[in-house]
Amino acid sequence: MNFTFSDYQESADFLRGRLNGFVPEVLLILGSGLGFLGDKVDSPVFVDYGAIPHFRPSTAPDHKGRFVFGTLRGRRVAVMQGRMHCYEGYSMEDAAYAVRVLRLLGAGKLIVTNAAGAVNTDFSAGELMLITDHIKLFDFGPLRGANLPEFGVRFPDMTAVYTPRLQQLARSVAKAQNLTLREGVYMYFPGPQFETPAEIRAARVLGADAVGMSTVPEAIVAAHCGYEILGVTLCSNMAAGVLSQPLSGEEVNAMAEASAPRFSALILGCLEAM
Ligand code: HPA
């Protein structure tokens, strides 16, 4: 189903009614392991997705399914504690719905994070990767259907989805924190099954450095409506077939938890400097 512009407006109007004139600058979409950052927001206003007209609840395990509005490191933020994934049964348009709503509320910068499998064998599990570009070959995209010109053009440019200025900023922050920040291309797979070793070899040939099941729907929609975007991946595991062991969701979550201090320090440092 395609949403209309007035659907997005209704969602934004509902949130405005809760926000008392607060205008978020940065939308922060938190992936596995980082949800706790939402609990660090000052003067928080919590809004459950389920309360917002046209919103879909997030069903992924450990995703709280709510917004936290407030200030974090001096920035006015809207934090998403939990996101929608296509593997939950949502369309790409559903998965990116909040991005447009927050644009209507005034947000112009997006920080999007995720956990992913490392395809690049120079990387190690637990390392962070700055997303420099993405690959989305499967499935329809989030902009399929009638274009909503209030948000952007019919054929949006995707030459620099991940804003070069913010990439540079993330490199500087990582350097100042003495943190290894890998860089590379994130390739979208719809999931929920992990990839096969053959799919990972194919992804590597195509130029992927990491594979995951999120981020790309939101990034495409955000690029369409003019956000500056910073994407950071936690390589929670080596992708299928790289090591001779099966993958598990528990392994991903355990690494996400273990890496949370470094990951959150980088994200907060970037947020402060944006
Ligand atoms: N593949 C896809 N998504 C993921 C992975 C993976 O190996 N790890 C964490 N999210």
Residues whose N, C-alpha, C, O or C-beta is under 5 A from the ligand:
A	BS01	HPA	A115 A116 G117 F194 E195 V211 G212 M213 S236 A239 V252
